[in-house]
Amino acid sequence: MQARLIATNPAEGVKLPCDRSRDVKAVTISREDFFGKLLRAVPARHRAVVSTAGGAGLRRGECTGLAWSSVDLDRALLRVVQVAEETHGGILLRPYPKSRAGVRTVPLPSFLVSALRQLRTETGDPEPRTLVFRDRIGRPLRRSNFRRRVWLPSLVRAGLLGRVLNTGPHRYRAVWPDRDGVEWSAEFTTEREAVACVAAKAVGGMRFHDLRHAYATWLVTDGVPINLVQRVMGHEQASTTLNRYTHTPADYAARILDAFALPADDLLTPGVKPPSEGLSDSTGDDL
């Protein structure tokens, strides 16, 4: 229409479908459950990628597009400069992240340095351009395969999605919720079959991206300034970090009370006489 090639807009009046992605609520996880349950349940060869999401706050595409040339284990730093994007034709590597702010340097905690160092040793000191996280034949990790074969079974084994109960010798009961919250169950002779059943049929549970939410929440809860959290998260605006990627921790009430405990005890010293109520008469104000 701006070029005067058509007289009317053919898209006028067309309603776009609702963005269902905003209806998905993030599932938070505590650091205790992350280290004590989830990481223990993830297969050893995939533990590093889960550690990277939870210990550096990387997006899935940033994890799968990470090359060894961007990892400096001696200085405990990681540089985000490349992302992997899945298409119908395969996985494309883009030499730039989601936005300008997405190009960033992230400090690595000690547990993540150890996980990446072990992974590099097991892969035989790979070339700098080699991707850090690959499947068994060297291809980038596909979202669907990783979710079905690694992520969901790990949640089940960690007790974060459904339940698998040992009901007797060679007897395991798989219990899972459906979309309406109704629980279903089935019996199996091996734990592996029971875990696979719950992983395939259970509705809900954490997403891999929820580890990025948890990372930001942990930093903010520990008092890291929001501008620094914004930088390591790769956000252009601090409001995005606050509104979308931080959540209320389970012990929020105790933290709020602790913020007032010591100052209040010091200020409200016993024996201090309050101001006289008669002082208001001299000012003529009825308060």
Number of C-alpha atoms within 10 A of each C-alpha: 9 6 6 7 7 9 9 9 8 9 7 7 7 7 7 6 6 8 7 7 7 8 8 9 10 20 16 20 20 14 14 9 14 18 14 12 17 23 20 15 20 22 13 11 16 18 19 25 22 22 24 25 23 26 24 24 24 27 23 22 21 24 24 25 27 26 23 20 15 18 21 14 17 8 10 15 16 22 18 23 20 22 23 22 18 15 8 5 6 9 17 13 17 15 12 15 22 16 10 12 15 22 20 16 18 20 17 20 14 12 14 23 24 15 19 23 15 13 20 14 10 11 10 8 12 15 11 12 11 15 20 25 22 17 13 9 6 11 12 22 22 17 15 10 11 14 16 14 13 17 23 25 25 23 24 25 23 20 15 18 23 26 22 25 14 17 11 9 8 10 15 21 23 24 21 24 18 13 10 7 11 8 12 14 15 13 18 18 14 14 19 13 16 25 26 17 23 27 27 13 15 21 15 16 16 17 17 19 16 20 28 24 25 26 24 26 23 20 15 19 15 8 9 13 11 15 13 13 21 20 19 20 27 25 20 14 12 16 12 13 22 16 9 11 20 21 18 11 15 11 8 11 10 9 13 10 10 11 10 10 11 10 10 10 10 9 9 9 9 8 6 8 7 6 7 7 7 8 10 11 10 7 8 8 8 6 5
